[in-house]
């Protein structure tokens, strides 16, 4: 696998070679600006277990309700909205 994979080289989501992202040995998530999952690679799905298997199309804040009170994620959410 090419270690020089740069996601910034792709202008549109549909141009990203998702099969390459699926082979990474770390979690990769792609979300839209409304926090909806567009892609979750196999490594992330396996680490999240049952909840990770059907994330595409779902909203992060609805799936992981416990994050709505986590200070780190609240800061992330606040900063992304400004």
Secondary structure, DSSP 4 states (H G I P E B T S, - for coil): --TT--GGG-SSGGGS-HHHHHT-SS--EEE-TTSBEEEE-HHHHHHHGGGGTT-TTSBHHHH-GGGGG-HHHHHHHHHHH-
